[in-house]
């Protein structure tokens, strides 16, 4: 994830794009973690 963020940052040169991608990746990871946790017995 860090490498992809750096590549996008170099290509676009826009901090907002990097932040947006980070938020999307972060939210996706959270949703995937939540779905994985919901499957496991707590």
Backbone as JSON, one array per atom type, in Angstrom:
{
  "sequence": "XXXXXXXXXXXXXXXXXXXXXXXXXXXXXXXXXXXXXXXXXX",
  "N": [[0.83, -1.2, 0.0], [1.94, 1.24, 0.8], [3.91, 1.64, -1.15], [2.37, 1.88, -3.48], [0.95, 4.18, -2.87], [3.03, 6.01, -2.83], [3.83, 5.92, -5.5], [1.54, 6.89, -6.81], [1.53, 9.41, -5.72], [3.82, 10.48, -6.83], [3.17, 10.43, -9.54], [0.75, 11.97, -9.83], [1.21, 14.16, -8.14], [-0.38, 15.41, -6.36], [-1.35, 16.04, -3.14], [-3.93, 15.66, -2.13], [-5.0, 13.63, -3.69], [-3.44, 11.47, -2.88], [-4.18, 11.33, -0.19], [-6.89, 10.78, -0.48], [-6.81, 8.27, -1.74], [-5.57, 6.86, 0.3], [-7.5, 6.98, 2.28], [-9.56, 5.54, 1.05], [-8.35, 3.01, 0.72], [-7.89, 2.47, 3.42], [-10.49, 2.42, 4.48], [-11.5, 0.27, 3.05], [-9.89, -1.79, 4.01], [-10.7, -1.8, 6.64], [-13.42, -2.54, 6.4], [-13.09, -5.09, 5.33], [-11.74, -6.28, 7.41], [-13.69, -6.12, 9.39], [-15.69, -7.77, 8.32], [-14.29, -10.14, 8.35], [-13.89, -10.44, 11.08], [-16.5, -10.66, 11.97], [-17.15, -13.11, 11.02], [-15.62, -14.77, 12.57], [-15.86, -16.4, 15.75], [-16.67, -14.49, 18.62]],
  "CA": [[0.0, 0.0, 0.0], [2.79, 2.42, 0.88], [4.58, 1.82, -2.44], [1.38, 2.37, -4.44], [0.65, 5.56, -2.52], [4.16, 6.83, -3.27], [3.8, 5.99, -6.96], [0.46, 7.8, -7.19], [1.93, 10.75, -5.31], [4.8, 10.95, -7.8], [2.51, 10.63, -10.84], [-0.2, 13.08, -9.8], [1.79, 15.31, -7.47], [-1.44, 16.06, -5.6], [-1.51, 15.43, -1.82], [-5.33, 15.28, -1.92], [-5.19, 12.33, -4.33], [-2.83, 10.46, -2.0], [-5.02, 11.22, 1.01], [-8.13, 10.11, -0.88], [-6.49, 6.85, -1.95], [-5.28, 6.28, 1.61], [-8.79, 6.83, 2.98], [-10.28, 4.44, 0.39], [-7.68, 1.75, 1.1], [-8.09, 2.28, 4.85], [-11.89, 2.02, 4.7], [-11.65, -1.08, 2.5], [-9.24, -2.72, 4.93], [-11.55, -1.88, 7.83], [-14.61, -3.32, 6.06], [-12.66, -6.47, 5.16], [-11.43, -6.78, 8.76], [-14.96, -6.27, 10.1], [-16.34, -8.96, 7.79], [-13.52, -11.29, 8.83], [-14.13, -10.58, 12.52], [-17.88, -11.09, 12.16], [-17.19, -14.54, 10.72], [-14.99, -15.49, 13.68], [-16.6, -16.32, 17.03], [-16.07, -13.51, 19.54]],
  "C": [[0.87, 1.25, 0.0], [3.46, 2.7, -0.46], [3.6, 2.41, -3.45], [1.04, 3.83, -4.16], [1.78, 6.47, -3.0], [4.15, 6.98, -4.79], [2.72, 6.97, -7.42], [0.85, 9.25, -6.85], [2.93, 11.33, -6.31], [4.13, 11.26, -9.14], [1.65, 11.88, -10.82], [0.43, 14.33, -9.21], [0.75, 16.06, -6.67], [-1.6, 15.35, -4.26], [-2.93, 14.94, -1.59], [-5.59, 13.9, -2.53], [-4.63, 11.23, -3.44], [-3.67, 10.24, -0.76], [-6.3, 10.47, 0.68], [-7.9, 8.62, -1.06], [-6.24, 6.17, -0.62], [-6.58, 6.03, 2.37], [-9.57, 5.66, 2.39], [-9.67, 3.11, 0.8], [-7.92, 1.44, 2.57], [-9.5, 1.79, 5.13], [-12.13, 0.61, 4.18], [-11.04, -2.1, 3.45], [-10.09, -2.89, 6.19], [-12.76, -2.76, 7.55], [-14.25, -4.8, 5.92], [-12.35, -7.08, 6.52], [-12.72, -7.02, 9.54], [-15.67, -7.53, 9.63], [-15.63, -10.21, 8.28], [-13.78, -11.54, 10.31], [-15.53, -11.12, 12.77], [-18.01, -12.59, 11.9], [-16.61, -15.35, 11.88], [-15.84, -15.36, 14.95], [-15.9, -15.37, 17.98], [-16.31, -13.93, 20.97]]
}
